[in-house]
Amino acid sequence: RELPAGDLRDRCGLIYILPDYPPPCSLYLVLILPFFVSLKPVCKVVLSQSYKFFFRYMKRAESYCASDDAERSLMLKRYRQYLLLEKSLSANTAEAYMYDLSKLLSYFDDCNADIRNVSLDDLHEFAAAMGDLGVAPRSQARIISGVRSFFRFLCLEGYREDDPGELLESPKTGRHLPDVLSVQEIDAIIGCIDLSSREGHRNKAIIETLYSCGLRVSEL
C-alpha cells in the first residue's frame, strides 16, 4: 500500500526540522505526540521506526558533545597547571593567559573548527579578525603570545604533532622612551632628605645610586 506522503509530511513535518543542538528528546516527543495519535495505523508503524532512529541519533550526538566538552575541560585544566607549575607564572598571569585563550576558543567555536586541527592560515585569520575588531597592537601581541604558548603545550602533551603557532608573528608595537625625572626634580627630592641622621645619608645614597645608574628598585 502506498503511504499518503503529502498527508504524512503535513502532519509530521516537525520531525524533519532538526536544529544543530536539539533540546532533549522528551520535548520533541511531547510536541509530536498529538500528530502521532491522529495518524492511521500504517503511518504509525513508519513513524515509530523514525522515532527509534531519531532517538538513537540524539543519544549518540549528546554522548559525543559530552565527551568533547569533558576532554576540552581536562585539556584547559592541564594547560592552567602547566602555566602555574612548569612556567612558574603567578595566579594572576595564568588567569590572564586563560582569558586570552578563551577568545581564541570562542572564535574557532563560531567557525565550527576544532582547536586541535587549526592551521597557521587559520591563526592568521584570527589575528586579522582581532585587528578588524579594533584590538590594540599591544593587546594583540599579548594574546598571540598566549596562543603560541597554548599550541606549544598541545604539542608537548601529545594533543597535536605540529605547532602552527611557532611561525605566528606578533604585530609591531613600536617602542617609546620612558618618562624620566628631570635634574631639577631629582635635586628637589634630594633636598627634602633630612641629612641630620644616619638614615638620611643612607636615603640620599640610595636616591643618587638609583638615578645615576638607572637601576630598578629590585636591582638596588
C-alpha positions, -999 to +999 in steps of 0.1 A: +000+000+000+013+034-009+016+058+020+000+092+018+033+111+016+018+145+014-005+140+043+023+124+064+046+152+057+019+178+065+011+161+099+047+153+109+068+179+092+082+190+125+104+159+128+122+168+096+135+201+110+163+193+134+185+221+148+222+216+152+219+212+190+184+200+197+168+200+231+161+168+250+142+141+231+113+143+256+104+177+244+101+165+208+080+136+219+056+159+236+054+182+205+049+153+181+027+131+201-007+148+192+002+143+155+012+107+161-021+098+178-042+112+149-024+091+122-036+059+106-020+026+119+002+021+089+016+056+093+022+049+130+044+020+121+066+041+098+068+069+123+077+045+152+107+034+132+116+070+125+114+078+162+138+049+170+163+062+146+159+097+157+163+089+194+193+068+187+208+097+168+201+121+196+216+098+222+248+094+202+250+131+195+246+140+232+273+115+241+297+130+216+290+165+228+295+155+265+327+136+256+341+166+237+332+190+265+349+168+291+380+164+270+383+202+265+377+209+302+405+185+310+428+199+284+423+235+297+428+223+333+461+207+324+471+238+305+465+260+335+486+236+357+513+238+330+513+276+333+515+275+371+538+247+377+561+244+346+561+280+335+561+293+371+536+320+364+517+338+391+480+330+395+470+364+380+492+360+350+479+324+344+443+338+346+452+364+320+465+337+297+433+317+302+412+348+295+431+355+262+428+318+253+390+319+257+389+345+229+407+321+206+384+292+216+353+313+211+365+324+176+370+288+164+338+276+181+320+302+159+338+288+129+329+252+139+366+243+139+384+220+163+413+238+180+434+206+176+431+208+138+436+245+130+464+256+107+487+286+105+464+302+080+435+299+105+456+316+131+464+344+107+427+349+101+422+350+139+449+377+142+433+397+113+399+394+130+413+410+161+426+439+140+392+443+124+376+445+159+400+473+168+421+454+193+452+475+201+486+461+187+499+456+223+469+437+232+472+416+200+508+409+208+499+397+243+471+374+230+493+360+203+520+353+229+494+332+248+483+315+216+519+304+209+522+291+245+490+271+242+500+254+210+534+246+224+516+229+253+494+209+229+525+196+212+542+187+245+512+169+258+505+150+225+473+167+215+490+178+183+520+167+163+527+201+147+529+236+161+511+262+139+518+289+164+555+286+160+555+308+129+528+332+140+542+366+142+531+394+166+522+428+153+548+456+156+540+476+186+568+502+184+589+515+212+590+547+231+613+562+256+601+560+292+592+592+311+620+602+334+625+628+361+644+660+353+676+671+370+657+698+389+631+672+401+659+649+414+676+678+432+642+687+448+639+651+461+674+650+474+669+685+490+639+671+510+661+645+527+669+651+563+707+647+565+709+652+603+705+614+608+723+583+595+691+572+577+691+605+558+726+599+544+716+564+536+685+576+517+705+602+498+729+575+487+700+553+476+684+581+455+717+591+439+726+555+431+692+548+415+693+580+395+729+579+383+729+542+374+694+539+360+686+510+383+653+494+391+643+493+427+647+455+427+682+459+414+694+481+442 
